[in-house]
Amino acid sequence: MSSRCSPSEKARLLAIASEEASNWLNAIPVKSCDLKMDDDSLRIAVGLRLGASICIPYNCICGQIVDPQARHGLSCPKVKGTFPRHYKVNELIHRALGTAGMPSHLEERGLCESDDKRPDGMTLFAWSEGLPIAWDYTNRDTVCQSYVGKTSKEAGKAAEVAEKAKLNHYNELSADFKVIPVATETFGSWGSMGLKWMRQIGDRIAARTGDKKATFRLLQRISMAIMKGNVASVKGTARSKKQLDEYFFQ
């Protein structure tokens, strides 16, 4: 890697080369499995991965300038790509657990006595060590200024920070649940705890169904959901479809 690369470029290159970050590129474009992107979305997703110039500079809905690499939307608090990604990944985990023979609930209330915070999901039966799982998913921007100092040195550091924060956030549950933080990054990197659990789920699905590619299929669907969330965030920086076409698709 060239020493002349900016920290954000180093972070991007490390992230896209990290474990499981490229699964979405191998997807067969099957719409019913949510593995297909339209041409414009694919162009944005690939452009982000390559660090290419994919738009002309313009003002985001928040007022800041979106540069030609269009990365501003990945961490802009005004855009709404994070919500569908969060919903989709949790739904994928929920469905995978069901296929593995482990029913679960999403966003169960009343688990924390001190306040109303709740994890994204919980299994209804013990997973390991006699405890059910309580999981919480988050996605952090690899090239956000808050993390790029770390992610430019080692892939997945933003996800690692997120995992530790989630464990602290749900420390109250640790006596009754095995708390699993599931953390990913915009450029595809994973936190180690969440990735390990995804593989365990995949192994259980494989043992139950005989599908030897169960782990890959699960990780691929999550990988695609991350990229679709990126695209939705980038598109959300424009004020209208007309402006989006003008900025990106000339």
PLY file of the C-alpha trace (Angstrom):
ply
format ascii 1.0
element vertex 250
property float x
property float y
property float z
element edge 249
property int vertex1
property int vertex2
end_header
0.00 0.00 0.00
1.46 3.36 -1.00
2.60 5.59 1.85
1.10 8.48 -0.12
-2.44 7.16 0.33
-4.67 9.28 2.54
-5.90 7.70 5.80
-9.39 7.25 4.32
-7.96 5.46 1.27
-5.86 3.20 3.47
-8.96 2.43 5.54
-10.97 1.63 2.41
-8.30 -0.68 1.00
-7.85 -2.54 4.26
-11.60 -2.92 4.72
-12.45 -4.25 1.27
-9.64 -6.80 1.60
-10.83 -7.98 5.01
-12.51 -11.26 5.83
-16.04 -11.64 4.38
-16.10 -8.04 3.07
-16.51 -9.06 -0.58
-19.25 -11.68 -0.29
-21.83 -9.46 -1.98
-19.77 -9.41 -5.18
-20.30 -13.16 -5.59
-24.08 -12.97 -5.31
-26.24 -14.43 -8.05
-28.68 -11.56 -8.75
-31.88 -13.20 -7.48
-34.44 -10.54 -6.59
-36.56 -12.83 -4.41
-33.53 -13.42 -2.17
-32.70 -9.70 -1.96
-29.45 -10.35 -3.81
-30.08 -8.06 -6.76
-29.31 -4.37 -7.29
-30.57 -2.15 -10.07
-27.91 -0.77 -12.41
-27.68 2.66 -10.76
-27.36 1.19 -7.27
-24.71 -1.25 -8.45
-22.74 1.59 -9.99
-22.75 3.47 -6.68
-21.83 0.36 -4.63
-18.94 -0.55 -6.92
-17.79 3.07 -7.14
-17.64 3.31 -3.35
-15.64 0.09 -3.17
-13.15 1.29 -5.80
-12.81 4.79 -4.38
-13.83 6.18 -7.75
-15.31 9.58 -8.53
-19.00 8.79 -9.03
-20.71 12.18 -8.84
-20.21 15.87 -9.26
-19.82 17.83 -5.99
-23.12 19.10 -4.57
-24.74 20.20 -1.32
-26.18 17.42 0.84
-29.60 17.92 2.43
-27.66 18.69 5.64
-25.83 21.56 3.91
-22.36 19.99 3.71
-20.55 19.33 0.44
-20.67 15.82 -1.01
-17.34 15.18 -2.70
-16.89 13.15 -5.95
-16.40 9.90 -3.98
-19.86 10.44 -2.41
-18.79 9.13 1.01
-20.43 11.89 3.00
-23.77 10.07 3.01
-22.28 7.05 4.76
-22.14 8.95 8.03
-24.52 11.88 7.49
-27.10 11.93 10.33
-29.74 13.43 8.01
-30.01 10.52 5.59
-32.01 7.37 6.26
-30.07 4.48 4.75
-29.09 3.22 8.18
-32.63 2.24 9.22
-33.43 -0.19 6.37
-29.99 -1.78 6.76
-30.48 -2.21 10.50
-33.94 -3.70 10.00
-32.82 -6.03 7.21
-29.77 -7.43 9.00
-31.76 -8.15 12.16
-34.47 -9.82 10.10
-31.82 -11.99 8.40
-30.43 -13.03 11.79
-33.94 -13.73 13.10
-34.79 -15.92 10.10
-31.44 -17.72 10.20
-31.96 -18.59 13.86
-35.36 -20.02 12.99
-33.83 -22.16 10.26
-31.24 -23.33 12.78
-34.07 -24.47 15.06
-33.58 -21.62 17.52
-36.69 -19.38 17.69
-36.14 -15.75 18.64
-37.94 -12.48 19.28
-37.01 -9.09 17.89
-36.84 -5.98 20.12
-38.20 -7.59 23.25
-39.11 -4.94 25.84
-38.68 -5.12 29.59
-35.35 -6.93 29.70
-33.53 -4.05 31.41
-35.02 -3.08 34.76
-33.18 0.24 35.07
-34.39 1.78 31.78
-36.20 1.03 28.52
-33.18 0.10 26.42
-33.60 -3.18 24.59
-31.39 -5.32 22.38
-32.36 -5.98 18.78
-33.24 -9.60 19.50
-33.09 -12.53 21.87
-33.29 -16.30 21.51
-36.08 -18.04 23.39
-33.89 -20.91 24.55
-30.34 -21.36 25.80
-27.68 -21.06 23.11
-24.53 -21.84 25.06
-23.36 -21.98 28.67
-26.99 -22.42 29.69
-27.87 -18.88 28.58
-30.00 -17.49 25.75
-28.51 -14.93 23.39
-29.31 -11.22 23.41
-27.89 -9.58 20.31
-27.65 -6.03 19.06
-26.56 -4.97 15.58
-24.81 -1.80 14.50
-22.93 -0.57 11.45
-20.15 2.03 11.61
-18.64 4.08 8.80
-15.13 2.86 8.00
-13.97 6.23 6.71
-15.74 8.48 9.21
-13.31 10.94 10.79
-14.11 9.46 14.22
-12.68 6.08 13.20
-10.34 6.57 10.24
-7.31 6.97 12.48
-7.88 3.39 13.64
-9.33 1.81 10.49
-6.44 3.12 8.37
-4.11 0.94 10.46
-6.18 -2.22 10.90
-9.37 -3.45 9.24
-12.41 -3.76 11.46
-11.30 -1.39 14.22
-14.50 0.67 14.03
-16.53 -2.52 14.40
-14.33 -3.55 17.33
-15.00 -0.23 19.08
-18.73 -0.72 18.44
-18.66 -4.23 19.92
-17.09 -2.99 23.15
-19.61 -0.15 23.38
-22.53 -2.57 22.94
-21.19 -4.90 25.63
-20.96 -1.98 28.05
-24.41 -0.74 27.04
-26.05 -4.08 27.83
-23.88 -5.06 30.77
-27.02 -5.29 32.94
-28.16 -8.31 30.88
-24.97 -10.33 31.26
-26.25 -12.33 34.25
-29.24 -13.70 32.31
-28.08 -13.58 28.69
-24.99 -14.12 26.64
-24.76 -10.68 25.02
-23.50 -10.76 21.44
-22.71 -7.47 19.69
-22.96 -7.82 15.91
-20.93 -5.00 14.36
-20.08 -4.34 10.73
-18.65 -1.42 8.78
-19.74 0.36 5.62
-16.89 -1.10 3.58
-17.65 -4.63 4.73
-15.41 -5.33 7.72
-16.77 -7.34 10.66
-16.23 -7.30 14.38
-14.85 -10.62 15.59
-17.61 -11.47 18.08
-20.48 -10.99 15.67
-18.70 -12.81 12.85
-17.96 -15.78 15.11
-21.64 -16.01 16.05
-22.78 -15.81 12.43
-20.55 -18.78 11.68
-22.00 -20.68 14.60
-25.51 -20.03 13.28
-24.40 -21.18 9.84
-22.93 -24.36 11.30
-26.20 -25.14 13.08
-28.18 -24.55 9.91
-25.83 -26.84 8.01
-26.15 -29.56 10.65
-29.95 -29.29 10.60
-30.54 -28.95 6.85
-27.47 -30.43 5.21
-26.73 -27.13 3.43
-22.94 -26.99 3.48
-22.98 -23.40 2.21
-25.33 -22.12 4.90
-22.70 -19.91 6.54
-21.68 -18.38 3.22
-25.32 -17.74 2.25
-26.02 -15.97 5.53
-22.91 -13.82 5.35
-23.57 -13.04 1.69
-27.08 -11.79 2.42
-25.80 -9.61 5.24
-23.00 -8.34 3.01
-25.56 -7.35 0.38
-27.74 -5.64 3.00
-24.73 -3.56 4.11
-24.05 -2.43 0.54
-27.70 -1.63 -0.11
-27.68 0.45 3.06
-24.66 2.35 1.72
-26.45 3.03 -1.55
-29.59 4.22 0.23
-27.48 6.55 2.38
-25.67 7.99 -0.64
-28.91 8.50 -2.55
-30.48 10.11 0.50
-28.11 13.06 0.33
-29.94 14.41 -2.75
-33.17 16.34 -2.35
-34.99 14.63 -5.22
-34.73 11.89 -7.81
-34.16 14.58 -10.45
-31.19 15.97 -8.53
-29.83 12.47 -7.98
-29.87 11.78 -11.71
-28.20 15.12 -12.35
-25.42 14.55 -9.82
-24.70 10.86 -10.46
-26.05 9.64 -13.76
-25.12 12.16 -16.42
0 1
1 2
2 3
3 4
4 5
5 6
6 7
7 8
8 9
9 10
10 11
11 12
12 13
13 14
14 15
15 16
16 17
17 18
18 19
19 20
20 21
21 22
22 23
23 24
24 25
25 26
26 27
27 28
28 29
29 30
30 31
31 32
32 33
33 34
34 35
35 36
36 37
37 38
38 39
39 40
40 41
41 42
42 43
43 44
44 45
45 46
46 47
47 48
48 49
49 50
50 51
51 52
52 53
53 54
54 55
55 56
56 57
57 58
58 59
59 60
60 61
61 62
62 63
63 64
64 65
65 66
66 67
67 68
68 69
69 70
70 71
71 72
72 73
73 74
74 75
75 76
76 77
77 78
78 79
79 80
80 81
81 82
82 83
83 84
84 85
85 86
86 87
87 88
88 89
89 90
90 91
91 92
92 93
93 94
94 95
95 96
96 97
97 98
98 99
99 100
100 101
101 102
102 103
103 104
104 105
105 106
106 107
107 108
108 109
109 110
110 111
111 112
112 113
113 114
114 115
115 116
116 117
117 118
118 119
119 120
120 121
121 122
122 123
123 124
124 125
125 126
126 127
127 128
128 129
129 130
130 131
131 132
132 133
133 134
134 135
135 136
136 137
137 138
138 139
139 140
140 141
141 142
142 143
143 144
144 145
145 146
146 147
147 148
148 149
149 150
150 151
151 152
152 153
153 154
154 155
155 156
156 157
157 158
158 159
159 160
160 161
161 162
162 163
163 164
164 165
165 166
166 167
167 168
168 169
169 170
170 171
171 172
172 173
173 174
174 175
175 176
176 177
177 178
178 179
179 180
180 181
181 182
182 183
183 184
184 185
185 186
186 187
187 188
188 189
189 190
190 191
191 192
192 193
193 194
194 195
195 196
196 197
197 198
198 199
199 200
200 201
201 202
202 203
203 204
204 205
205 206
206 207
207 208
208 209
209 210
210 211
211 212
212 213
213 214
214 215
215 216
216 217
217 218
218 219
219 220
220 221
221 222
222 223
223 224
224 225
225 226
226 227
227 228
228 229
229 230
230 231
231 232
232 233
233 234
234 235
235 236
236 237
237 238
238 239
239 240
240 241
241 242
242 243
243 244
244 245
245 246
246 247
247 248
248 249
